[in-house]
């Protein structure tokens, strides 16, 4: 029997917090963590209360975990959201089909006085080596 617990790993990239104007880069997520070599990546963004401003999510990737660039739309499934006040308590899913080892989530917030609360995690799946290692 196949089960999700043995075949996926959830990693935080952008910790849940209140965001105001500026850019915040999330933590890098390694697709080769613990030698599992994950083949599938899904970015999950969860918004809480959004008071004002526009919070634009960007998925970034890197070969070395240090030099990140925006992922080309051709390697994304679904759209990177621009979260606004009308988007309280919404969830977003963005697939990543690129081949780079590291991914992270970045956000740029503009026009905010009090901002909004949200975070992003990366779901790694289809490991070449299973079951996944949980530390």
OpenMM code with the backbone's topology and positions (N, CA, C; nanometers):
from openmm import Vec3, app, unit

residues = "UNK UNK UNK UNK UNK UNK UNK UNK UNK UNK UNK UNK UNK UNK UNK UNK UNK UNK UNK UNK UNK UNK UNK UNK UNK UNK UNK UNK UNK UNK UNK UNK UNK UNK UNK UNK UNK UNK UNK UNK UNK UNK UNK UNK UNK UNK UNK UNK UNK UNK UNK UNK UNK UNK UNK UNK UNK UNK UNK UNK UNK UNK UNK UNK UNK UNK UNK UNK UNK UNK UNK UNK UNK UNK UNK UNK UNK UNK UNK UNK UNK UNK UNK UNK UNK UNK UNK UNK UNK UNK UNK UNK UNK UNK UNK UNK UNK UNK UNK UNK UNK UNK UNK UNK UNK UNK UNK UNK UNK UNK UNK UNK UNK UNK UNK UNK UNK UNK UNK UNK UNK UNK UNK UNK UNK UNK UNK UNK UNK UNK UNK UNK UNK UNK UNK".split()
positions = [
    Vec3(0.0833, -0.1178, 0.0000),
    Vec3(0.0000, 0.0000, 0.0000),
    Vec3(0.0884, 0.1250, 0.0000),
    Vec3(0.0565, 0.2179, -0.0864),
    Vec3(0.1292, 0.3455, -0.0908),
    Vec3(0.0681, 0.4414, 0.0103),
    Vec3(0.1534, 0.5219, 0.0712),
    Vec3(0.1037, 0.6220, 0.1650),
    Vec3(0.1806, 0.7514, 0.1453),
    Vec3(0.1158, 0.8632, 0.1719),
    Vec3(0.1790, 0.9941, 0.1556),
    Vec3(0.2891, 1.0181, 0.2569),
    Vec3(0.2692, 0.9734, 0.3800),
    Vec3(0.3657, 1.0005, 0.4864),
    Vec3(0.5062, 0.9529, 0.4500),
    Vec3(0.5164, 0.8414, 0.3834),
    Vec3(0.6468, 0.7855, 0.3468),
    Vec3(0.7044, 0.8459, 0.2202),
    Vec3(0.6237, 0.9261, 0.1491),
    Vec3(0.6651, 0.9737, 0.0177),
    Vec3(0.6632, 1.1247, -0.0013),
    Vec3(0.6335, 1.2007, 0.1040),
    Vec3(0.6380, 1.3469, 0.0951),
    Vec3(0.7038, 1.4048, 0.2195),
    Vec3(0.7612, 1.5228, 0.2030),
    Vec3(0.8233, 1.5939, 0.3139),
    Vec3(0.7864, 1.7408, 0.3024),
    Vec3(0.7350, 1.7985, 0.4104),
    Vec3(0.6948, 1.9383, 0.4132),
    Vec3(0.8034, 2.0217, 0.4802),
    Vec3(0.8496, 2.1270, 0.4128),
    Vec3(0.9556, 2.2145, 0.4648),
    Vec3(0.9079, 2.3599, 0.4593),
    Vec3(0.9285, 2.4334, 0.5670),
    Vec3(0.8965, 2.5759, 0.5688),
    Vec3(0.9974, 2.6522, 0.4829),
    Vec3(0.9485, 2.7489, 0.4085),
    Vec3(1.0377, 2.8398, 0.3381),
    Vec3(1.0166, 2.9817, 0.3891),
    Vec3(0.8938, 3.0284, 0.3860),
    Vec3(0.8604, 3.1626, 0.4318),
    Vec3(0.7755, 3.1471, 0.5570),
    Vec3(0.8357, 3.1694, 0.6722),
    Vec3(0.7660, 3.1485, 0.7982),
    Vec3(0.6439, 3.2386, 0.8095),
    Vec3(0.5347, 3.1900, 0.8684),
    Vec3(0.4164, 3.2743, 0.8850),
    Vec3(0.4500, 3.3978, 0.9686),
    Vec3(0.4120, 3.5136, 0.9177),
    Vec3(0.4403, 3.6394, 0.9858),
    Vec3(0.3568, 3.7495, 0.9235),
    Vec3(0.3500, 3.8620, 0.9925),
    Vec3(0.2872, 3.9811, 0.9367),
    Vec3(0.3904, 4.0506, 0.8495),
    Vec3(0.3546, 4.0780, 0.7264),
    Vec3(0.4471, 4.1415, 0.6322),
    Vec3(0.3996, 4.2826, 0.6005),
    Vec3(0.4958, 4.3745, 0.5974),
    Vec3(0.4688, 4.5094, 0.5504),
    Vec3(0.5647, 4.5369, 0.4347),
    Vec3(0.5779, 4.6589, 0.3914),
    Vec3(0.6521, 4.6927, 0.2696),
    Vec3(0.7943, 4.6375, 0.2681),
    Vec3(0.8332, 4.5872, 0.1514),
    Vec3(0.9679, 4.5354, 0.1325),
    Vec3(0.9656, 4.3941, 0.0771),
    Vec3(1.0853, 4.3382, 0.0627),
    Vec3(1.1011, 4.2034, 0.0093),
    Vec3(1.1601, 4.1128, 0.1163),
    Vec3(1.1046, 3.9937, 0.1274),
    Vec3(1.1552, 3.8929, 0.2195),
    Vec3(1.1820, 3.7661, 0.1406),
    Vec3(1.3024, 3.7105, 0.1576),
    Vec3(1.3373, 3.5844, 0.0943),
    Vec3(1.3232, 3.4722, 0.1954),
    Vec3(1.2533, 3.3676, 0.1564),
    Vec3(1.2369, 3.2526, 0.2433),
    Vec3(1.3628, 3.1681, 0.2478),
    Vec3(1.3600, 3.0664, 0.3317),
    Vec3(1.4715, 2.9725, 0.3442),
    Vec3(1.4776, 2.8812, 0.2230),
    Vec3(1.5985, 2.8409, 0.1885),
    Vec3(1.6186, 2.7469, 0.0780),
    Vec3(1.5726, 2.6076, 0.1194),
    Vec3(1.5115, 2.5372, 0.0266),
    Vec3(1.4703, 2.3988, 0.0475),
    Vec3(1.5491, 2.3125, -0.0502),
    Vec3(1.6194, 2.2130, 0.0043),
    Vec3(1.7072, 2.1256, -0.0739),
    Vec3(1.6300, 2.0027, -0.1217),
    Vec3(1.6182, 1.9860, -0.2527),
    Vec3(1.5471, 1.8711, -0.3098),
    Vec3(1.6223, 1.7401, -0.2892),
    Vec3(1.7473, 1.7473, -0.2494),
    Vec3(1.8261, 1.6267, -0.2252),
    Vec3(1.8460, 1.6004, -0.0754),
    Vec3(1.7611, 1.6610, 0.0071),
    Vec3(1.7742, 1.6461, 0.1521),
    Vec3(1.7776, 1.4984, 0.1917),
    Vec3(1.8750, 1.4662, 0.2763),
    Vec3(1.8929, 1.3301, 0.3296),
    Vec3(1.9039, 1.2249, 0.2198),
    Vec3(1.9499, 1.2652, 0.1012),
    Vec3(1.9725, 1.1706, -0.0076),
    Vec3(1.8463, 1.1194, -0.0741),
    Vec3(1.7319, 1.1822, -0.0473),
    Vec3(1.6048, 1.1324, -0.1029),
    Vec3(1.5826, 1.1711, -0.2490),
    Vec3(1.6455, 1.2774, -0.2975),
    Vec3(1.6356, 1.3210, -0.4367),
    Vec3(1.4901, 1.3328, -0.4831),
    Vec3(1.4210, 1.4313, -0.4300),
    Vec3(1.2783, 1.4505, -0.4591),
    Vec3(1.2575, 1.4954, -0.6026),
    Vec3(1.1637, 1.4326, -0.6711),
    Vec3(1.1356, 1.4611, -0.8114),
    Vec3(1.0195, 1.5589, -0.8298),
    Vec3(0.9357, 1.5764, -0.7274),
    Vec3(0.8177, 1.6630, -0.7382),
    Vec3(0.8221, 1.7711, -0.6305),
    Vec3(0.7800, 1.8920, -0.6685),
    Vec3(0.7803, 2.0057, -0.5761),
    Vec3(0.6482, 2.0811, -0.5909),
    Vec3(0.5867, 2.1101, -0.4748),
    Vec3(0.4644, 2.1898, -0.4717),
    Vec3(0.4821, 2.2979, -0.3658),
    Vec3(0.4639, 2.4236, -0.4053),
    Vec3(0.4726, 2.5362, -0.3129),
    Vec3(0.3319, 2.5643, -0.2614),
    Vec3(0.3194, 2.5728, -0.1288),
    Vec3(0.1908, 2.5976, -0.0647),
    Vec3(0.1970, 2.7313, 0.0088),
    Vec3(0.1086, 2.8227, -0.0258),
    Vec3(0.1025, 2.9546, 0.0373),
    Vec3(-0.0303, 2.9634, 0.1110),
    Vec3(-0.0246, 3.0024, 0.2381),
    Vec3(-0.1457, 3.0168, 0.3188),
    Vec3(-0.1541, 3.1600, 0.3695),
    Vec3(-0.2661, 3.2260, 0.3349),
    Vec3(-0.2886, 3.3636, 0.3787),
    Vec3(-0.3859, 3.3644, 0.4954),
    Vec3(-0.3553, 3.4469, 0.5948),
    Vec3(-0.4475, 3.4707, 0.7059),
    Vec3(-0.5202, 3.6008, 0.6797),
    Vec3(-0.5143, 3.6915, 0.7746),
    Vec3(-0.5791, 3.8219, 0.7588),
    Vec3(-0.4882, 3.9159, 0.6803),
    Vec3(-0.5398, 3.9664, 0.5710),
    Vec3(-0.4666, 4.0630, 0.4877),
    Vec3(-0.5389, 4.1969, 0.5022),
    Vec3(-0.4764, 4.2915, 0.5710),
    Vec3(-0.5395, 4.4200, 0.5975),
    Vec3(-0.5269, 4.5149, 0.4788),
    Vec3(-0.4054, 4.5233, 0.4235),
    Vec3(-0.3843, 4.6124, 0.3099),
    Vec3(-0.2556, 4.5743, 0.2381),
    Vec3(-0.2304, 4.6441, 0.1286),
    Vec3(-0.1106, 4.6188, 0.0491),
    Vec3(-0.1303, 4.5051, -0.0495),
    Vec3(-0.0314, 4.4899, -0.1355),
    Vec3(-0.0267, 4.3782, -0.2294),
    Vec3(0.0990, 4.2987, -0.1974),
    Vec3(0.0824, 4.1687, -0.1797),
    Vec3(0.1905, 4.0789, -0.1385),
    Vec3(0.2132, 3.9810, -0.2536),
    Vec3(0.3158, 4.0069, -0.3338),
    Vec3(0.3408, 3.9297, -0.4555),
    Vec3(0.4384, 3.8165, -0.4261),
    Vec3(0.3914, 3.6944, -0.4463),
    Vec3(0.4699, 3.5742, -0.4210),
    Vec3(0.5531, 3.5403, -0.5448),
    Vec3(0.6780, 3.4991, -0.5213),
    Vec3(0.7657, 3.4568, -0.6308),
    Vec3(0.8376, 3.3288, -0.5902),
    Vec3(0.8310, 3.2281, -0.6759),
    Vec3(0.9074, 3.1048, -0.6564),
    Vec3(1.0429, 3.1251, -0.7223),
    Vec3(1.1488, 3.0914, -0.6490),
    Vec3(1.2855, 3.1079, -0.6995),
    Vec3(1.3579, 2.9739, -0.6914),
    Vec3(1.4579, 2.9560, -0.7791),
    Vec3(1.5378, 2.8339, -0.7741),
    Vec3(1.6861, 2.8645, -0.7880),
    Vec3(1.7677, 2.7630, -0.7564),
    Vec3(1.9126, 2.7817, -0.7534),
    Vec3(1.9822, 2.6477, -0.7680),
    Vec3(2.0986, 2.6496, -0.8309),
    Vec3(2.1827, 2.5296, -0.8386),
    Vec3(2.2646, 2.5101, -0.7122),
    Vec3(2.2990, 2.6206, -0.6442),
    Vec3(2.3933, 2.6112, -0.5319),
    Vec3(2.3355, 2.6506, -0.3959),
    Vec3(2.2104, 2.6938, -0.3897),
    Vec3(2.1502, 2.7329, -0.2633),
    Vec3(2.1854, 2.8731, -0.2185),
    Vec3(2.2626, 2.9461, -0.3000),
    Vec3(2.3021, 3.0829, -0.2654),
    Vec3(2.2542, 3.1852, -0.3672),
    Vec3(2.2641, 3.1519, -0.4931),
    Vec3(2.2296, 3.2444, -0.6008),
    Vec3(2.0941, 3.2059, -0.6600),
    Vec3(1.9894, 3.2726, -0.6131),
    Vec3(1.8534, 3.2409, -0.6548),
    Vec3(1.8050, 3.3371, -0.7619),
    Vec3(1.7226, 3.2855, -0.8535),
    Vec3(1.6566, 3.3680, -0.9544),
    Vec3(1.5106, 3.3253, -0.9637),
    Vec3(1.4299, 3.4143, -1.0180),
    Vec3(1.2885, 3.3833, -1.0370),
    Vec3(1.2736, 3.2666, -1.1338),
    Vec3(1.1816, 3.1781, -1.1044),
    Vec3(1.1553, 3.0634, -1.1913),
    Vec3(1.0756, 3.1112, -1.3118),
    Vec3(1.1177, 3.0683, -1.4298),
    Vec3(1.0446, 3.1014, -1.5523),
    Vec3(0.9059, 3.0376, -1.5471),
    Vec3(0.8061, 3.1083, -1.6005),
    Vec3(0.6686, 3.0590, -1.5991),
    Vec3(0.6546, 2.9205, -1.6615),
    Vec3(0.7416, 2.8872, -1.7564),
    Vec3(0.7359, 2.7561, -1.8213),
    Vec3(0.7588, 2.6413, -1.7228),
    Vec3(0.8211, 2.6706, -1.6076),
    Vec3(0.8496, 2.5678, -1.5071),
    Vec3(0.7560, 2.5762, -1.3869),
    Vec3(0.6476, 2.6522, -1.4012),
    Vec3(0.5497, 2.6644, -1.2939),
    Vec3(0.4147, 2.6118, -1.3390),
    Vec3(0.3461, 2.5473, -1.2476),
    Vec3(0.2085, 2.5040, -1.2709),
    Vec3(0.1209, 2.5901, -1.1808),
    Vec3(0.0275, 2.6629, -1.2407),
    Vec3(-0.0508, 2.7587, -1.1645),
    Vec3(0.0221, 2.8916, -1.1613),
    Vec3(-0.0443, 2.9912, -1.1054),
    Vec3(0.0112, 3.1259, -1.1047),
    Vec3(0.0623, 3.1647, -0.9666),
    Vec3(0.1699, 3.2421, -0.9651),
    Vec3(0.2194, 3.3003, -0.8405),
    Vec3(0.1214, 3.4118, -0.8022),
    Vec3(0.0624, 3.4043, -0.6829),
    Vec3(-0.0417, 3.4999, -0.6499),
    Vec3(0.0107, 3.6370, -0.6072),
    Vec3(-0.0720, 3.7372, -0.6298),
    Vec3(-0.0555, 3.8697, -0.5718),
    Vec3(-0.1697, 3.8804, -0.4709),
    Vec3(-0.1376, 3.8651, -0.3438),
    Vec3(-0.2377, 3.8558, -0.2377),
    Vec3(-0.2747, 3.9956, -0.1904),
    Vec3(-0.4055, 4.0229, -0.1824),
    Vec3(-0.4555, 4.1539, -0.1402),
    Vec3(-0.5625, 4.1347, -0.0326),
    Vec3(-0.6213, 4.2448, 0.0123),
    Vec3(-0.7173, 4.2424, 0.1226),
    Vec3(-0.8362, 4.1502, 0.0971),
    Vec3(-0.8737, 4.1312, -0.0263),
    Vec3(-0.9871, 4.0436, -0.0582),
    Vec3(-0.9500, 3.8952, -0.0471),
    Vec3(-0.8241, 3.8658, -0.0160),
    Vec3(-0.7757, 3.7274, -0.0171),
    Vec3(-0.7533, 3.6688, 0.1216),
    Vec3(-0.8243, 3.7217, 0.2220),
    Vec3(-0.8137, 3.6650, 0.3572),
    Vec3(-0.8416, 3.5145, 0.3552),
    Vec3(-0.7618, 3.4415, 0.4317),
    Vec3(-0.7857, 3.2989, 0.4566),
    Vec3(-0.7945, 3.2136, 0.3297),
    Vec3(-0.7098, 3.2425, 0.2329),
    Vec3(-0.7035, 3.1630, 0.1104),
    Vec3(-0.5736, 3.0836, 0.1074),
    Vec3(-0.5787, 2.9711, 0.0377),
    Vec3(-0.4609, 2.8882, 0.0147),
    Vec3(-0.4298, 2.8868, -0.1343),
    Vec3(-0.3006, 2.8773, -0.1669),
    Vec3(-0.2561, 2.8742, -0.3058),
    Vec3(-0.1568, 2.7605, -0.3233),
    Vec3(-0.1606, 2.6941, -0.4371),
    Vec3(-0.0664, 2.5871, -0.4693),
    Vec3(-0.0010, 2.6186, -0.6029),
    Vec3(0.1320, 2.6064, -0.6068),
    Vec3(0.2090, 2.6329, -0.7285),
    Vec3(0.3033, 2.5157, -0.7496),
    Vec3(0.2921, 2.4493, -0.8625),
    Vec3(0.3819, 2.3387, -0.8944),
    Vec3(0.5107, 2.3897, -0.9552),
    Vec3(0.6197, 2.3205, -0.9247),
    Vec3(0.7513, 2.3534, -0.9814),
    Vec3(0.7997, 2.2326, -1.0596),
    Vec3(0.8299, 2.2494, -1.1881),
    Vec3(0.8749, 2.1387, -1.2721),
    Vec3(1.0197, 2.1550, -1.3180),
    Vec3(1.0890, 2.2552, -1.2645),
    Vec3(1.2288, 2.2785, -1.3010),
    Vec3(1.3199, 2.1709, -1.2444),
    Vec3(1.4460, 2.1801, -1.2781),
    Vec3(1.5425, 2.0768, -1.2401),
    Vec3(1.6465, 2.1229, -1.1391),
    Vec3(1.6382, 2.2461, -1.0941),
    Vec3(1.7412, 2.2951, -1.0023),
    Vec3(1.7255, 2.2315, -0.8645),
    Vec3(1.8353, 2.2227, -0.7922),
    Vec3(1.8384, 2.1517, -0.6642),
    Vec3(1.7634, 2.2242, -0.5533),
    Vec3(1.7699, 2.3566, -0.5501),
    Vec3(1.7122, 2.4334, -0.4404),
    Vec3(1.5957, 2.5194, -0.4885),
    Vec3(1.4956, 2.5325, -0.4032),
    Vec3(1.3844, 2.6237, -0.4283),
    Vec3(1.3584, 2.7033, -0.3009),
    Vec3(1.2984, 2.8193, -0.3184),
    Vec3(1.2544, 2.8988, -0.2041),
    Vec3(1.1403, 2.9872, -0.2497),
    Vec3(1.0759, 3.0504, -0.1522),
    Vec3(0.9659, 3.1417, -0.1799),
    Vec3(1.0080, 3.2807, -0.1332),
    Vec3(0.9831, 3.3793, -0.2167),
    Vec3(1.0092, 3.5189, -0.1806),
    Vec3(0.8785, 3.5955, -0.1939),
    Vec3(0.8688, 3.7063, -0.1201),
    Vec3(0.7506, 3.7916, -0.1304),
    Vec3(0.7955, 3.9374, -0.1340),
    Vec3(0.7271, 4.0145, -0.2165),
    Vec3(0.7470, 4.1589, -0.2198),
    Vec3(0.6146, 4.2234, -0.1838),
    Vec3(0.6174, 4.3064, -0.0800),
    Vec3(0.4970, 4.3740, -0.0325),
    Vec3(0.5084, 4.5226, -0.0642),
    Vec3(0.3998, 4.5780, -0.1188),
    Vec3(0.3944, 4.7205, -0.1512),
    Vec3(0.2588, 4.7761, -0.1099),
    Vec3(0.2571, 4.9044, -0.0738),
    Vec3(0.1328, 4.9724, -0.0421),
    Vec3(0.0693, 4.9301, 0.0892),
    Vec3(0.1484, 4.8797, 0.1810),
    Vec3(0.0935, 4.8304, 0.3076),
    Vec3(0.1204, 4.9268, 0.4220),
    Vec3(0.0206, 4.9455, 0.5053),
    Vec3(0.0375, 5.0181, 0.6303),
    Vec3(0.0480, 4.9167, 0.7440),
    Vec3(-0.0494, 4.8267, 0.7505),
    Vec3(-0.0465, 4.7215, 0.8529),
    Vec3(-0.0157, 4.5853, 0.7931),
    Vec3(-0.0321, 4.5683, 0.6621),
    Vec3(0.0120, 4.4478, 0.5925),
    Vec3(-0.0815, 4.3297, 0.6014),
    Vec3(-0.0214, 4.2110, 0.6064),
    Vec3(-0.0990, 4.0887, 0.6090),
    Vec3(-0.0176, 3.9740, 0.6653),
    Vec3(-0.0887, 3.8719, 0.7093),
    Vec3(-0.0248, 3.7539, 0.7677),
    Vec3(-0.0330, 3.6388, 0.6677),
    Vec3(0.0813, 3.5791, 0.6368),
    Vec3(0.0838, 3.4621, 0.5493),
    Vec3(0.2184, 3.3942, 0.5621),
    Vec3(0.2267, 3.2760, 0.5073),
    Vec3(0.3504, 3.1996, 0.5063),
    Vec3(0.3497, 3.1056, 0.3872),
    Vec3(0.4637, 3.0410, 0.3630),
    Vec3(0.4739, 2.9482, 0.2509),
    Vec3(0.5618, 2.8298, 0.2881),
    Vec3(0.5205, 2.7147, 0.2429),
    Vec3(0.5960, 2.5924, 0.2649),
    Vec3(0.6157, 2.5231, 0.1308),
    Vec3(0.7124, 2.4320, 0.1281),
    Vec3(0.7412, 2.3550, 0.0075),
    Vec3(0.7173, 2.2085, 0.0399),
    Vec3(0.6330, 2.1453, -0.0402),
    Vec3(0.6043, 2.0037, -0.0259),
    Vec3(0.6892, 1.9287, -0.1280),
    Vec3(0.7793, 1.8457, -0.0788),
    Vec3(0.8650, 1.7646, -0.1648),
    Vec3(0.8043, 1.6261, -0.1763),
    Vec3(0.8007, 1.5713, -0.2981),
    Vec3(0.7396, 1.4408, -0.3183),
    Vec3(0.8140, 1.3572, -0.4205),
    Vec3(0.7660, 1.2356, -0.4367),
    Vec3(0.8241, 1.1384, -0.5296),
    Vec3(0.9739, 1.1241, -0.5106),
    Vec3(1.0171, 1.0834, -0.3914),
    Vec3(1.1603, 1.0676, -0.3674),
    Vec3(1.2161, 0.9477, -0.4436),
    Vec3(1.3404, 0.9625, -0.4910),
    Vec3(1.4068, 0.8485, -0.5551),
    Vec3(1.4368, 0.7397, -0.4532),
    Vec3(1.4553, 0.7801, -0.3276),
    Vec3(1.4807, 0.6878, -0.2175),
    Vec3(1.3712, 0.7090, -0.1137),
    Vec3(1.2938, 0.6035, -0.0857),
    Vec3(1.1868, 0.6134, 0.0124),
    Vec3(1.1997, 0.4967, 0.1105),
    Vec3(1.1444, 0.5086, 0.2295),
    Vec3(1.0652, 0.6198, 0.2777),
    Vec3(1.1520, 0.7409, 0.3085),
    Vec3(1.0875, 0.8580, 0.3142),
    Vec3(1.1600, 0.9811, 0.3425),
    Vec3(1.2144, 0.9786, 0.4838),
    Vec3(1.3210, 1.0547, 0.5042),
    Vec3(1.3821, 1.0669, 0.6359),
    Vec3(1.3237, 1.1898, 0.7034),
    Vec3(1.2776, 1.1754, 0.8255),
    Vec3(1.2209, 1.2888, 0.9003),
    Vec3(1.3117, 1.3177, 1.0176),
    Vec3(1.3686, 1.4399, 1.0188),
    Vec3(1.4594, 1.4793, 1.1278),
    Vec3(1.3897, 1.5680, 1.2269),
] * unit.nanometer
topology = app.Topology()
chain = topology.addChain("A")
for resn in residues:
    res = topology.addResidue(resn, chain)
    for name in ("N", "CA", "C"):
        topology.addAtom(name, app.Element.getBySymbol(name[0]), res)
